[in-house]
Amino acid sequence: MAQEVRGVIAPGKNEPVRVETIVVPDPGPGEAVVQIQACGVCHTDLHYKQGGINDDFPFLLGHEAAGVVESVGAGVTDVAPGDFVILNWRAVCGQCRACLRGRPWYCFNTHNAKQKMTLKDGTELSPALGIGAFAEKTLVAAGQCTKVDPAVSPAVAGLLGCGVMAGIGAAINTGNVGRGDTVAVIGCGGVGDAAIAGSRLAGAAKIIAVDIDDRKLITAEKLGATHTVNSRATDPVEAIRELTGGFGADVVIEAVGRPETYQQAFYARDLAGTVVLVGVPTPDMKLELPLIDVFGRGGALKSSWYGDCLPSRDFPMLIDLHLQGRLDLGAFVSETITLDDVEPAFERMHQGDVLRSVVIL
């Protein structure tokens, strides 16, 4: 029987979000209803609100979440009611050309719940990234539920659902940061700081954090940066080269998503080094680089989708590292809020006043 719960919707482009009654149907085949315990406020939710993803309003926002499976539909065997799970937006299909080649982290046919959640008047909602977790309960594809150790706090576990996983994965999975490497991270928001934490986990010898905000650089040091550069006051390419013996970094992670900062990343890497783009650009942005420089510098220019993660592999591992005290996920949580506080949380995020606000339900 369908349930009525509270949830946060974005009714139209750039309109303030509001809390509404959401109708959540019983799970159908391959689906699950999850009682949400915590959900982070992510920049992607703001992009949805601003119409930067598409115009399929109204959106049910929220996707960086953890909770407990309440019920499952027919054919679901991987999770069961009572399981503590992190929600993900890469429910791999197992049948596409990427999956069949043994590269499911590139799955080209990820899936979501087939049924729609609605408002009380029947208006269908578009769940952010197929999740819609700024709600007391949500309906997802069962493959979007990744079971992890329930000993972890939901407030930190949910962060792996998007931003923290994107950053850690950009360093470890996409950038292949290894022991003794030099790494530079341009942009020290939640994703950039996670890339710093991931680089430290991987054994990088030198981790250079670059940002225009000294507050963010202080946080970056707490998460593992060995050096910081304020790019408002100093040329970041020159500073990174100076800190790496004149060569540039082995891996440069661009976590801003702008042509200017990508160009900085390109020239701040060593010969045969790697650039990883994990910052999300807008469709109108263009990049211009001399082709001879692309050829002459060698190495690899990569994009990182969701940290090239495989949730079933990466989420439990990172939760275990957190519980062992080797990965401080709690350092990413700036504040905890309620569903009614999401709109002002967007403003604090936009102003750079928080690393992550987390909705507790």
C-alpha positions, 0 to 999 in steps of 0.5 A, a space after each residue: 500500500 502506498 505511503 505518504 511521507 515528507 520530502 523536499 521538492 524543487 518546484 521550478 527553476 531557481 524557485 525556493 525548495 519546499 517540503 511537501 507530502 510525497 506518495 511512495 508506492 509499494 516496491 515493484 519487481 526489482 525495487 526497494 523502499 528505503 527509510 532514509 536516516 541521513 542525506 547530504 546536501 550536494 552541489 548536484 542538488 543545487 544544479 537540479 534546483 537551478 535547472 542545470 541538469 534538465 527541466 523535468 520539474 518538479 524534482 524530489 531532491 537528495 541523493 547522498 544518503 543512507 538508511 534502512 531497507 523497509 521492503 523489497 519487491 519480487 525478485 530482489 535477493 541482494 538486500 532484505 528488509 532491515 539491511 543498512 544501506 548506502 544509496 548509489 546512482 550506479 546500479 550496474 546492469 551486468 549486461 551492457 558492453 562495459 559490464 560484459 568486458 569486466 568494467 562494471 564501474 563504467 556501466 552504460 545502462 544503470 537503472 532506477 526504479 520504474 515506478 514514480 513517486 508523486 505528490 498527493 495530487 498525482 503529479 509525478 516527481 523526478 528523483 535526483 539521480 534516480 534517488 530522491 532522498 530528501 524524504 523520510 522514505 524513497 523508492 529506488 531500484 534494489 541495485 541502488 542499495 549497497 549493504 554496509 556495516 551498520 556500526 557506522 553513523 548514517 550521517 557519514 555513511 551517506 556521503 559515500 553516495 556521491 561527493 566523497 566517493 567521487 573525490 576518493 575515487 578520482 584519486 585512487 580509481 581514476 588517477 591511480 595515485 600510488 605510493 610516493 606520488 606527488 599530487 595536486 588538487 585544484 578546488 578544495 570543496 567536498 570532492 576536492 577534499 575527498 581527493 586529498 583524503 584518497 591520495 593520503 590513503 594511497 600513500 602519496 608523498 606530497 599532496 598540494 591543495 589549491 584554492 582561492 579560499 584560505 578557510 578551505 585550505 585549512 580544512 584541506 590540511 586537516 584531511 591530508 594536504 602537505 602543502 597549500 596554495 592560494 591561487 588568488 594570490 599565487 600562480 598555482 602552476 608555478 607554485 606546484 612546479 616549485 613544490 615538485 622540484 620544477 617538474 610538476 605533479 604526477 597526478 593533478 585532480 581538477 575538482 572545479 570544472 572550469 576551463 581556466 582551472 583545467 588549463 592550470 591542471 594541464 600545465 601543472 603536471 609532470 611529463 607523462 603525468 595524469 590530469 583527472 577532471 572530476 569537477 563538473 563543467 556546464 554545457 557552454 564551457 569550451 577548452 582550448 589547448 595547443 595540440 602540440 602541448 597535448 602531444 608533447 607532454 604525453 601522459 593521460 587526460 581522464 574524466 572521472 565519473 562518480 570516482 569510477 567506483 563500483 559501489 559493491 566493492 568500494 562502499 564496504 571497503 571505505 566504511 571499514 577503513 572509517 571504522 578502523 580510524 584510517 579514513 575520517 569521514 566525520 571530518 566532512 560533516 560541517 553541520 546536521 540539519 532537518 528537511 526544513 533547513 535545506 534551502 538555507 543550507 544551499 546558500 551556506 554551501 554556495 558561499 563556501 561556509 560549509 563542507 557538507 550539511 547533512 539532513 538527519 531524519 
